[in-house]
Amino acid sequence: MLITADRDRCIGAGLCVLTAPEVFEHDDDGLVHVLEQEPDARLEKDLRLAQQLCPAHALALDTAAPHST
């Protein structure tokens, strides 16, 4: 599973950070920063919710991406 964020689309609403703080934070500019691009599969439900809640549609979740070791 791979999560990416398009910082050009991000408006800093913060719903991703509230939904999955283990994976997202805001940087000094108030934009999304992905802490863990290949998070644990147990976070998939939270990541899907964060993606759905993002008003700028700045998050992309690829569940088919292999987890690197």
mmCIF file of the N, C-alpha and C atoms, coordinates in Angstrom:
data_MODEL
# 
_entry.id   MODEL 
# 
loop_
_atom_site.group_PDB 
_atom_site.id 
_atom_site.type_symbol 
_atom_site.label_atom_id 
_atom_site.label_alt_id 
_atom_site.label_comp_id 
_atom_site.label_asym_id 
_atom_site.label_entity_id 
_atom_site.label_seq_id 
_atom_site.pdbx_PDB_ins_code 
_atom_site.Cartn_x 
_atom_site.Cartn_y 
_atom_site.Cartn_z 
_atom_site.occupancy 
_atom_site.B_iso_or_equiv 
_atom_site.pdbx_formal_charge 
_atom_site.auth_seq_id 
_atom_site.auth_comp_id 
_atom_site.auth_asym_id 
_atom_site.auth_atom_id 
_atom_site.pdbx_PDB_model_num 
ATOM 1   N N  . MET A 1 1  ? 0.845   -1.166 0.000  1.00 0.00 ? 1  MET A N  1 
ATOM 2   C CA . MET A 1 1  ? 0.000   0.000  0.000  1.00 0.00 ? 1  MET A CA 1 
ATOM 3   C C  . MET A 1 1  ? 0.895   1.235  0.000  1.00 0.00 ? 1  MET A C  1 
ATOM 4   N N  . LEU A 1 2  ? 0.503   2.209  -0.830 1.00 0.00 ? 2  LEU A N  1 
ATOM 5   C CA . LEU A 1 2  ? 1.289   3.432  -0.974 1.00 0.00 ? 2  LEU A CA 1 
ATOM 6   C C  . LEU A 1 2  ? 0.354   4.635  -0.905 1.00 0.00 ? 2  LEU A C  1 
ATOM 7   N N  . ILE A 1 3  ? 0.689   5.609  -0.077 1.00 0.00 ? 3  ILE A N  1 
ATOM 8   C CA . ILE A 1 3  ? -0.090  6.838  0.022  1.00 0.00 ? 3  ILE A CA 1 
ATOM 9   C C  . ILE A 1 3  ? 0.774   8.010  -0.441 1.00 0.00 ? 3  ILE A C  1 
ATOM 10  N N  . THR A 1 4  ? 0.209   8.837  -1.289 1.00 0.00 ? 4  THR A N  1 
ATOM 11  C CA . THR A 1 4  ? 0.919   10.021 -1.763 1.00 0.00 ? 4  THR A CA 1 
ATOM 12  C C  . THR A 1 4  ? 0.005   11.235 -1.617 1.00 0.00 ? 4  THR A C  1 
ATOM 13  N N  . ALA A 1 5  ? 0.619   12.402 -1.548 1.00 0.00 ? 5  ALA A N  1 
ATOM 14  C CA . ALA A 1 5  ? -0.123  13.653 -1.421 1.00 0.00 ? 5  ALA A CA 1 
ATOM 15  C C  . ALA A 1 5  ? 0.373   14.641 -2.457 1.00 0.00 ? 5  ALA A C  1 
ATOM 16  N N  . ASP A 1 6  ? -0.554  15.283 -3.106 1.00 0.00 ? 6  ASP A N  1 
ATOM 17  C CA . ASP A 1 6  ? -0.245  16.320 -4.087 1.00 0.00 ? 6  ASP A CA 1 
ATOM 18  C C  . ASP A 1 6  ? -0.268  17.663 -3.358 1.00 0.00 ? 6  ASP A C  1 
ATOM 19  N N  . ARG A 1 7  ? 0.886   18.167 -3.004 1.00 0.00 ? 7  ARG A N  1 
ATOM 20  C CA . ARG A 1 7  ? 0.992   19.409 -2.233 1.00 0.00 ? 7  ARG A CA 1 
ATOM 21  C C  . ARG A 1 7  ? 0.517   20.620 -3.025 1.00 0.00 ? 7  ARG A C  1 
ATOM 22  N N  . ASP A 1 8  ? 0.517   20.526 -4.351 1.00 0.00 ? 8  ASP A N  1 
ATOM 23  C CA . ASP A 1 8  ? 0.006   21.624 -5.172 1.00 0.00 ? 8  ASP A CA 1 
ATOM 24  C C  . ASP A 1 8  ? -1.512  21.750 -5.045 1.00 0.00 ? 8  ASP A C  1 
ATOM 25  N N  . ARG A 1 9  ? -2.167  20.654 -4.735 1.00 0.00 ? 9  ARG A N  1 
ATOM 26  C CA . ARG A 1 9  ? -3.630  20.661 -4.563 1.00 0.00 ? 9  ARG A CA 1 
ATOM 27  C C  . ARG A 1 9  ? -4.037  20.927 -3.123 1.00 0.00 ? 9  ARG A C  1 
ATOM 28  N N  . CYS A 1 10 ? -3.164  20.614 -2.174 1.00 0.00 ? 10 CYS A N  1 
ATOM 29  C CA . CYS A 1 10 ? -3.481  20.719 -0.754 1.00 0.00 ? 10 CYS A CA 1 
ATOM 30  C C  . CYS A 1 10 ? -3.877  22.151 -0.379 1.00 0.00 ? 10 CYS A C  1 
ATOM 31  N N  . ILE A 1 11 ? -4.960  22.271 0.418  1.00 0.00 ? 11 ILE A N  1 
ATOM 32  C CA . ILE A 1 11 ? -5.397  23.589 0.899  1.00 0.00 ? 11 ILE A CA 1 
ATOM 33  C C  . ILE A 1 11 ? -5.220  23.712 2.415  1.00 0.00 ? 11 ILE A C  1 
ATOM 34  N N  . GLY A 1 12 ? -4.635  22.687 3.040  1.00 0.00 ? 12 GLY A N  1 
ATOM 35  C CA . GLY A 1 12 ? -4.337  22.754 4.462  1.00 0.00 ? 12 GLY A CA 1 
ATOM 36  C C  . GLY A 1 12 ? -5.535  22.590 5.377  1.00 0.00 ? 12 GLY A C  1 
ATOM 37  N N  . ALA A 1 13 ? -6.571  21.907 4.927  1.00 0.00 ? 13 ALA A N  1 
ATOM 38  C CA . ALA A 1 13 ? -7.775  21.721 5.740  1.00 0.00 ? 13 ALA A CA 1 
ATOM 39  C C  . ALA A 1 13 ? -7.489  20.914 7.005  1.00 0.00 ? 13 ALA A C  1 
ATOM 40  N N  . GLY A 1 14 ? -6.549  19.991 6.931  1.00 0.00 ? 14 GLY A N  1 
ATOM 41  C CA . GLY A 1 14 ? -6.126  19.244 8.110  1.00 0.00 ? 14 GLY A CA 1 
ATOM 42  C C  . GLY A 1 14 ? -6.915  17.988 8.428  1.00 0.00 ? 14 GLY A C  1 
ATOM 43  N N  . LEU A 1 15 ? -7.865  17.633 7.603  1.00 0.00 ? 15 LEU A N  1 
ATOM 44  C CA . LEU A 1 15 ? -8.658  16.441 7.882  1.00 0.00 ? 15 LEU A CA 1 
ATOM 45  C C  . LEU A 1 15 ? -7.817  15.171 7.813  1.00 0.00 ? 15 LEU A C  1 
ATOM 46  N N  . CYS A 1 16 ? -6.817  15.156 6.970  1.00 0.00 ? 16 CYS A N  1 
ATOM 47  C CA . CYS A 1 16 ? -5.929  13.994 6.882  1.00 0.00 ? 16 CYS A CA 1 
ATOM 48  C C  . CYS A 1 16 ? -5.148  13.817 8.181  1.00 0.00 ? 16 CYS A C  1 
ATOM 49  N N  . VAL A 1 17 ? -4.664  14.923 8.719  1.00 0.00 ? 17 VAL A N  1 
ATOM 50  C CA . VAL A 1 17 ? -3.888  14.883 9.961  1.00 0.00 ? 17 VAL A CA 1 
ATOM 51  C C  . VAL A 1 17 ? -4.766  14.423 11.118 1.00 0.00 ? 17 VAL A C  1 
ATOM 52  N N  . LEU A 1 18 ? -5.990  14.889 11.164 1.00 0.00 ? 18 LEU A N  1 
ATOM 53  C CA . LEU A 1 18 ? -6.910  14.476 12.218 1.00 0.00 ? 18 LEU A CA 1 
ATOM 54  C C  . LEU A 1 18 ? -7.316  13.011 12.091 1.00 0.00 ? 18 LEU A C  1 
ATOM 55  N N  . THR A 1 19 ? -7.424  12.530 10.858 1.00 0.00 ? 19 THR A N  1 
ATOM 56  C CA . THR A 1 19 ? -7.875  11.166 10.608 1.00 0.00 ? 19 THR A CA 1 
ATOM 57  C C  . THR A 1 19 ? -6.759  10.142 10.759 1.00 0.00 ? 19 THR A C  1 
ATOM 58  N N  . ALA A 1 20 ? -5.554  10.469 10.330 1.00 0.00 ? 20 ALA A N  1 
ATOM 59  C CA . ALA A 1 20 ? -4.433  9.522  10.376 1.00 0.00 ? 20 ALA A CA 1 
ATOM 60  C C  . ALA A 1 20 ? -3.142  10.244 10.782 1.00 0.00 ? 20 ALA A C  1 
ATOM 61  N N  . PRO A 1 21 ? -3.040  10.654 12.043 1.00 0.00 ? 21 PRO A N  1 
ATOM 62  C CA . PRO A 1 21 ? -1.857  11.404 12.483 1.00 0.00 ? 21 PRO A CA 1 
ATOM 63  C C  . PRO A 1 21 ? -0.559  10.592 12.444 1.00 0.00 ? 21 PRO A C  1 
ATOM 64  N N  . GLU A 1 22 ? -0.674  9.280  12.348 1.00 0.00 ? 22 GLU A N  1 
ATOM 65  C CA . GLU A 1 22 ? 0.520   8.443  12.243 1.00 0.00 ? 22 GLU A CA 1 
ATOM 66  C C  . GLU A 1 22 ? 1.163   8.569  10.867 1.00 0.00 ? 22 GLU A C  1 
ATOM 67  N N  . VAL A 1 23 ? 0.365   9.041  9.896  1.00 0.00 ? 23 VAL A N  1 
ATOM 68  C CA . VAL A 1 23 ? 0.806   9.071  8.501  1.00 0.00 ? 23 VAL A CA 1 
ATOM 69  C C  . VAL A 1 23 ? 1.002   10.496 7.978  1.00 0.00 ? 23 VAL A C  1 
ATOM 70  N N  . PHE A 1 24 ? 0.205   11.444 8.474  1.00 0.00 ? 24 PHE A N  1 
ATOM 71  C CA . PHE A 1 24 ? 0.234   12.810 7.947  1.00 0.00 ? 24 PHE A CA 1 
ATOM 72  C C  . PHE A 1 24 ? 0.558   13.830 9.023  1.00 0.00 ? 24 PHE A C  1 
ATOM 73  N N  . GLU A 1 25 ? 1.164   14.931 8.580  1.00 0.00 ? 25 GLU A N  1 
ATOM 74  C CA . GLU A 1 25 ? 1.338   16.116 9.413  1.00 0.00 ? 25 GLU A CA 1 
ATOM 75  C C  . GLU A 1 25 ? 1.310   17.320 8.491  1.00 0.00 ? 25 GLU A C  1 
ATOM 76  N N  . HIS A 1 26 ? 1.199   18.493 9.087  1.00 0.00 ? 26 HIS A N  1 
ATOM 77  C CA . HIS A 1 26 ? 1.316   19.728 8.319  1.00 0.00 ? 26 HIS A CA 1 
ATOM 78  C C  . HIS A 1 26 ? 2.729   20.257 8.472  1.00 0.00 ? 26 HIS A C  1 
ATOM 79  N N  . ASP A 1 27 ? 3.288   20.774 7.384  1.00 0.00 ? 27 ASP A N  1 
ATOM 80  C CA . ASP A 1 27 ? 4.618   21.369 7.444  1.00 0.00 ? 27 ASP A CA 1 
ATOM 81  C C  . ASP A 1 27 ? 4.506   22.838 7.858  1.00 0.00 ? 27 ASP A C  1 
ATOM 82  N N  . ASP A 1 28 ? 5.601   23.551 7.823  1.00 0.00 ? 28 ASP A N  1 
ATOM 83  C CA . ASP A 1 28 ? 5.624   24.951 8.235  1.00 0.00 ? 28 ASP A CA 1 
ATOM 84  C C  . ASP A 1 28 ? 4.753   25.847 7.352  1.00 0.00 ? 28 ASP A C  1 
ATOM 85  N N  . ASP A 1 29 ? 4.460   25.382 6.132  1.00 0.00 ? 29 ASP A N  1 
ATOM 86  C CA . ASP A 1 29 ? 3.607   26.148 5.223  1.00 0.00 ? 29 ASP A CA 1 
ATOM 87  C C  . ASP A 1 29 ? 2.128   25.804 5.406  1.00 0.00 ? 29 ASP A C  1 
ATOM 88  N N  . GLY A 1 30 ? 1.827   24.862 6.316  1.00 0.00 ? 30 GLY A N  1 
ATOM 89  C CA . GLY A 1 30 ? 0.451   24.449 6.552  1.00 0.00 ? 30 GLY A CA 1 
ATOM 90  C C  . GLY A 1 30 ? -0.070  23.433 5.560  1.00 0.00 ? 30 GLY A C  1 
ATOM 91  N N  . LEU A 1 31 ? 0.833   22.842 4.785  1.00 0.00 ? 31 LEU A N  1 
ATOM 92  C CA . LEU A 1 31 ? 0.442   21.858 3.784  1.00 0.00 ? 31 LEU A CA 1 
ATOM 93  C C  . LEU A 1 31 ? 0.771   20.447 4.264  1.00 0.00 ? 31 LEU A C  1 
ATOM 94  N N  . VAL A 1 32 ? 0.092   19.494 3.669  1.00 0.00 ? 32 VAL A N  1 
ATOM 95  C CA . VAL A 1 32 ? 0.263   18.102 4.066  1.00 0.00 ? 32 VAL A CA 1 
ATOM 96  C C  . VAL A 1 32 ? 1.692   17.614 3.802  1.00 0.00 ? 32 VAL A C  1 
ATOM 97  N N  . HIS A 1 33 ? 2.164   16.812 4.731  1.00 0.00 ? 33 HIS A N  1 
ATOM 98  C CA . HIS A 1 33 ? 3.446   16.127 4.592  1.00 0.00 ? 33 HIS A CA 1 
ATOM 99  C C  . HIS A 1 33 ? 3.188   14.670 4.980  1.00 0.00 ? 33 HIS A C  1 
ATOM 100 N N  . VAL A 1 34 ? 3.579   13.743 4.107  1.00 0.00 ? 34 VAL A N  1 
ATOM 101 C CA . VAL A 1 34 ? 3.379   12.322 4.376  1.00 0.00 ? 34 VAL A CA 1 
ATOM 102 C C  . VAL A 1 34 ? 4.567   11.816 5.192  1.00 0.00 ? 34 VAL A C  1 
ATOM 103 N N  . LEU A 1 35 ? 4.281   11.333 6.388  1.00 0.00 ? 35 LEU A N  1 
ATOM 104 C CA . LEU A 1 35 ? 5.317   10.811 7.278  1.00 0.00 ? 35 LEU A CA 1 
ATOM 105 C C  . LEU A 1 35 ? 5.728   9.397  6.898  1.00 0.00 ? 35 LEU A C  1 
ATOM 106 N N  . GLU A 1 36 ? 4.774   8.624  6.428  1.00 0.00 ? 36 GLU A N  1 
ATOM 107 C CA . GLU A 1 36 ? 5.003   7.205  6.130  1.00 0.00 ? 36 GLU A CA 1 
ATOM 108 C C  . GLU A 1 36 ? 4.309   6.877  4.819  1.00 0.00 ? 36 GLU A C  1 
ATOM 109 N N  . GLN A 1 37 ? 5.080   6.827  3.711  1.00 0.00 ? 37 GLN A N  1 
ATOM 110 C CA . GLN A 1 37 ? 4.483   6.567  2.396  1.00 0.00 ? 37 GLN A CA 1 
ATOM 111 C C  . GLN A 1 37 ? 3.953   5.150  2.251  1.00 0.00 ? 37 GLN A C  1 
ATOM 112 N N  . GLU A 1 38 ? 4.532   4.216  2.984  1.00 0.00 ? 38 GLU A N  1 
ATOM 113 C CA . GLU A 1 38 ? 4.083   2.826  2.926  1.00 0.00 ? 38 GLU A CA 1 
ATOM 114 C C  . GLU A 1 38 ? 3.651   2.385  4.326  1.00 0.00 ? 38 GLU A C  1 
ATOM 115 N N  . PRO A 1 39 ? 2.507   2.904  4.789  1.00 0.00 ? 39 PRO A N  1 
ATOM 116 C CA . PRO A 1 39 ? 2.066   2.603  6.148  1.00 0.00 ? 39 PRO A CA 1 
ATOM 117 C C  . PRO A 1 39 ? 1.611   1.164  6.314  1.00 0.00 ? 39 PRO A C  1 
ATOM 118 N N  . ASP A 1 40 ? 1.512   0.763  7.550  1.00 0.00 ? 40 ASP A N  1 
ATOM 119 C CA . ASP A 1 40 ? 1.029   -0.560 7.902  1.00 0.00 ? 40 ASP A CA 1 
ATOM 120 C C  . ASP A 1 40 ? -0.387  -0.747 7.364  1.00 0.00 ? 40 ASP A C  1 
ATOM 121 N N  . ALA A 1 41 ? -0.687  -1.937 6.908  1.00 0.00 ? 41 ALA A N  1 
ATOM 122 C CA . ALA A 1 41 ? -1.989  -2.239 6.320  1.00 0.00 ? 41 ALA A CA 1 
ATOM 123 C C  . ALA A 1 41 ? -3.130  -2.020 7.307  1.00 0.00 ? 41 ALA A C  1 
ATOM 124 N N  . ARG A 1 42 ? -2.857  -2.070 8.583  1.00 0.00 ? 42 ARG A N  1 
ATOM 125 C CA . ARG A 1 42 ? -3.924  -1.866 9.574  1.00 0.00 ? 42 ARG A CA 1 
ATOM 126 C C  . ARG A 1 42 ? -4.482  -0.444 9.522  1.00 0.00 ? 42 ARG A C  1 
ATOM 127 N N  . LEU A 1 43 ? -3.780  0.475  8.870  1.00 0.00 ? 43 LEU A N  1 
ATOM 128 C CA . LEU A 1 43 ? -4.227  1.862  8.752  1.00 0.00 ? 43 LEU A CA 1 
ATOM 129 C C  . LEU A 1 43 ? -5.048  2.128  7.487  1.00 0.00 ? 43 LEU A C  1 
ATOM 130 N N  . GLU A 1 44 ? -5.284  1.095  6.695  1.00 0.00 ? 44 GLU A N  1 
ATOM 131 C CA . GLU A 1 44 ? -5.967  1.290  5.420  1.00 0.00 ? 44 GLU A CA 1 
ATOM 132 C C  . GLU A 1 44 ? -7.332  1.968  5.583  1.00 0.00 ? 44 GLU A C  1 
ATOM 133 N N  . LYS A 1 45 ? -8.111  1.567  6.557  1.00 0.00 ? 45 LYS A N  1 
ATOM 134 C CA . LYS A 1 45 ? -9.435  2.155  6.765  1.00 0.00 ? 45 LYS A CA 1 
ATOM 135 C C  . LYS A 1 45 ? -9.320  3.660  7.041  1.00 0.00 ? 45 LYS A C  1 
ATOM 136 N N  . ASP A 1 46 ? -8.383  4.052  7.902  1.00 0.00 ? 46 ASP A N  1 
ATOM 137 C CA . ASP A 1 46 ? -8.176  5.470  8.208  1.00 0.00 ? 46 ASP A CA 1 
ATOM 138 C C  . ASP A 1 46 ? -7.689  6.238  6.980  1.00 0.00 ? 46 ASP A C  1 
ATOM 139 N N  . LEU A 1 47 ? -6.827  5.617  6.193  1.00 0.00 ? 47 LEU A N  1 
ATOM 140 C CA . LEU A 1 47 ? -6.303  6.281  5.001  1.00 0.00 ? 47 LEU A CA 1 
ATOM 141 C C  . LEU A 1 47 ? -7.380  6.474  3.948  1.00 0.00 ? 47 LEU A C  1 
ATOM 142 N N  . ARG A 1 48 ? -8.239  5.488  3.794  1.00 0.00 ? 48 ARG A N  1 
ATOM 143 C CA . ARG A 1 48 ? -9.359  5.630  2.851  1.00 0.00 ? 48 ARG A CA 1 
ATOM 144 C C  . ARG A 1 48 ? -10.280 6.772  3.294  1.00 0.00 ? 48 ARG A C  1 
ATOM 145 N N  . LEU A 1 49 ? -10.529 6.860  4.598  1.00 0.00 ? 49 LEU A N  1 
ATOM 146 C CA . LEU A 1 49 ? -11.372 7.928  5.114  1.00 0.00 ? 49 LEU A CA 1 
ATOM 147 C C  . LEU A 1 49 ? -10.709 9.288  4.897  1.00 0.00 ? 49 LEU A C  1 
ATOM 148 N N  . ALA A 1 50 ? -9.423  9.385  5.170  1.00 0.00 ? 50 ALA A N  1 
ATOM 149 C CA . ALA A 1 50 ? -8.696  10.642 4.960  1.00 0.00 ? 50 ALA A CA 1 
ATOM 150 C C  . ALA A 1 50 ? -8.773  11.056 3.490  1.00 0.00 ? 50 ALA A C  1 
ATOM 151 N N  . GLN A 1 51 ? -8.624  10.099 2.604  1.00 0.00 ? 51 GLN A N  1 
ATOM 152 C CA . GLN A 1 51 ? -8.699  10.383 1.170  1.00 0.00 ? 51 GLN A CA 1 
ATOM 153 C C  . GLN A 1 51 ? -10.095 10.896 0.800  1.00 0.00 ? 51 GLN A C  1 
ATOM 154 N N  . GLN A 1 52 ? -11.120 10.279 1.335  1.00 0.00 ? 52 GLN A N  1 
ATOM 155 C CA . GLN A 1 52 ? -12.495 10.693 1.042  1.00 0.00 ? 52 GLN A CA 1 
ATOM 156 C C  . GLN A 1 52 ? -12.812 12.073 1.611  1.00 0.00 ? 52 GLN A C  1 
ATOM 157 N N  . LEU A 1 53 ? -12.275 12.378 2.797  1.00 0.00 ? 53 LEU A N  1 
ATOM 158 C CA . LEU A 1 53 ? -12.575 13.642 3.463  1.00 0.00 ? 53 LEU A CA 1 
ATOM 159 C C  . LEU A 1 53 ? -11.814 14.832 2.901  1.00 0.00 ? 53 LEU A C  1 
ATOM 160 N N  . CYS A 1 54 ? -10.723 14.587 2.204  1.00 0.00 ? 54 CYS A N  1 
ATOM 161 C CA . CYS A 1 54 ? -9.889  15.678 1.693  1.00 0.00 ? 54 CYS A CA 1 
ATOM 162 C C  . CYS A 1 54 ? -10.683 16.534 0.699  1.00 0.00 ? 54 CYS A C  1 
ATOM 163 N N  . PRO A 1 55 ? -10.950 17.805 1.045  1.00 0.00 ? 55 PRO A N  1 
ATOM 164 C CA . PRO A 1 55 ? -11.737 18.645 0.147  1.00 0.00 ? 55 PRO A CA 1 
ATOM 165 C C  . PRO A 1 55 ? -11.007 19.006 -1.147 1.00 0.00 ? 55 PRO A C  1 
ATOM 166 N N  . ALA A 1 56 ? -9.690  18.902 -1.152 1.00 0.00 ? 56 ALA A N  1 
ATOM 167 C CA . ALA A 1 56 ? -8.907  19.249 -2.343 1.00 0.00 ? 56 ALA A CA 1 
ATOM 168 C C  . ALA A 1 56 ? -8.578  18.021 -3.195 1.00 0.00 ? 56 ALA A C  1 
ATOM 169 N N  . HIS A 1 57 ? -8.980  16.833 -2.730 1.00 0.00 ? 57 HIS A N  1 
ATOM 170 C CA . HIS A 1 57 ? -8.656  15.585 -3.435 1.00 0.00 ? 57 HIS A CA 1 
ATOM 171 C C  . HIS A 1 57 ? -7.157  15.475 -3.688 1.00 0.00 ? 57 HIS A C  1 
ATOM 172 N N  . ALA A 1 58 ? -6.388  15.768 -2.651 1.00 0.00 ? 58 ALA A N  1 
ATOM 173 C CA . ALA A 1 58 ? -4.931  15.800 -2.764 1.00 0.00 ? 58 ALA A CA 1 
ATOM 174 C C  . ALA A 1 58 ? -4.260  14.482 -2.401 1.00 0.00 ? 58 ALA A C  1 
ATOM 175 N N  . LEU A 1 59 ? -5.036  13.490 -1.935 1.00 0.00 ? 59 LEU A N  1 
ATOM 176 C CA . LEU A 1 59 ? -4.443  12.227 -1.492 1.00 0.00 ? 59 LEU A CA 1 
ATOM 177 C C  . LEU A 1 59 ? -4.739  11.113 -2.480 1.00 0.00 ? 59 LEU A C  1 
ATOM 178 N N  . ALA A 1 60 ? -3.740  10.262 -2.698 1.00 0.00 ? 60 ALA A N  1 
ATOM 179 C CA . ALA A 1 60 ? -3.913  9.096  -3.565 1.00 0.00 ? 60 ALA A CA 1 
ATOM 180 C C  . ALA A 1 60 ? -3.444  7.867  -2.785 1.00 0.00 ? 60 ALA A C  1 
ATOM 181 N N  . LEU A 1 61 ? -4.287  6.833  -2.780 1.00 0.00 ? 61 LEU A N  1 
ATOM 182 C CA . LEU A 1 61 ? -3.982  5.597  -2.078 1.00 0.00 ? 61 LEU A CA 1 
ATOM 183 C C  . LEU A 1 61 ? -3.946  4.468  -3.083 1.00 0.00 ? 61 LEU A C  1 
ATOM 184 N N  . ASP A 1 62 ? -2.812  3.778  -3.142 1.00 0.00 ? 62 ASP A N  1 
ATOM 185 C CA . ASP A 1 62 ? -2.644  2.630  -4.044 1.00 0.00 ? 62 ASP A CA 1 
ATOM 186 C C  . ASP A 1 62 ? -2.492  1.390  -3.185 1.00 0.00 ? 62 ASP A C  1 
ATOM 187 N N  . THR A 1 63 ? -3.569  0.624  -3.069 1.00 0.00 ? 63 THR A N  1 
ATOM 188 C CA . THR A 1 63 ? -3.529  -0.574 -2.227 1.00 0.00 ? 63 THR A CA 1 
ATOM 189 C C  . THR A 1 63 ? -2.880  -1.751 -2.937 1.00 0.00 ? 63 THR A C  1 
ATOM 190 N N  . ALA A 1 64 ? -2.646  -1.629 -4.232 1.00 0.00 ? 64 ALA A N  1 
ATOM 191 C CA . ALA A 1 64 ? -2.002  -2.701 -4.977 1.00 0.00 ? 64 ALA A CA 1 
ATOM 192 C C  . ALA A 1 64 ? -0.478  -2.608 -4.940 1.00 0.00 ? 64 ALA A C  1 
ATOM 193 N N  . ALA A 1 65 ? 0.034   -1.469 -4.469 1.00 0.00 ? 65 ALA A N  1 
ATOM 194 C CA . ALA A 1 65 ? 1.485   -1.281 -4.421 1.00 0.00 ? 65 ALA A CA 1 
ATOM 195 C C  . ALA A 1 65 ? 2.087   -2.244 -3.419 1.00 0.00 ? 65 ALA A C  1 
ATOM 196 N N  . PRO A 1 66 ? 3.121   -2.959 -3.828 1.00 0.00 ? 66 PRO A N  1 
ATOM 197 C CA . PRO A 1 66 ? 3.766   -3.889 -2.904 1.00 0.00 ? 66 PRO A CA 1 
ATOM 198 C C  . PRO A 1 66 ? 4.466   -3.152 -1.778 1.00 0.00 ? 66 PRO A C  1 
ATOM 199 N N  . HIS A 1 67 ? 4.453   -3.748 -0.618 1.00 0.00 ? 67 HIS A N  1 
ATOM 200 C CA . HIS A 1 67 ? 5.116   -3.179 0.553  1.00 0.00 ? 67 HIS A CA 1 
ATOM 201 C C  . HIS A 1 67 ? 6.606   -3.534 0.462  1.00 0.00 ? 67 HIS A C  1 
ATOM 202 N N  . SER A 1 68 ? 7.469   -2.522 0.475  1.00 0.00 ? 68 SER A N  1 
ATOM 203 C CA . SER A 1 68 ? 8.909   -2.799 0.386  1.00 0.00 ? 68 SER A CA 1 
ATOM 204 C C  . SER A 1 68 ? 9.403   -3.331 1.731  1.00 0.00 ? 68 SER A C  1 
ATOM 205 N N  . THR A 1 69 ? 10.424  -4.136 1.675  1.00 0.00 ? 69 THR A N  1 
ATOM 206 C CA . THR A 1 69 ? 10.969  -4.725 2.895  1.00 0.00 ? 69 THR A CA 1 
ATOM 207 C C  . THR A 1 69 ? 12.304  -4.125 3.232  1.00 0.00 ? 69 THR A C  1 
# 
